[in-house]
Amino acid sequence: MNVTKYIGIPYKYGEDGYGGTDCLGLCRLFYQEHQWKQTFRDGKPQGTLEDKGQGFRLARYLTKHFTRIEQKDLQYGDILIFNVLGDPHLGIYIENGDILAMQVPCNEMSRSMIYHKRFWQRAFVGAYRR
């Protein structure tokens, strides 16, 4: 599957489109375009589950709608959580050890990009399959 159209999207907190997105919005966009049913929305008014202090909401959503898997079992489209300097991030496994995620640290200069296994593996927290 060609993922080049997802590379270079600018970081915009709480958004989920090609004009700008955050980590969770990138997952929403990717899943929507693959016609996978998960929306990463839990029905609460907050726009994103990855806000500081909202990690429990994200964990609860992933546990309810996904199956936790081992790193060795990753497949295309699986969701990864990785932690960089105490800040959790989401990525989408796209095969060959690579994930699609927002550039960290996330700020107005960040863009979506491909991370290779040597980067995300040491920050790996967990993985989930739809």
Secondary structure, 3 states (H helix, E strand, C coil): CCCHHHCCCEECCCCEECCEECHHHHHHHHHHHCCCCCCCCCCCCCCCCCCCCCHHHHHHHHHHHCEEECHHHCCCCCEEEEEECCEEEEEEEEECCEEEEECCCCCCCCEEEEECHHHHHHHEEEEEEC
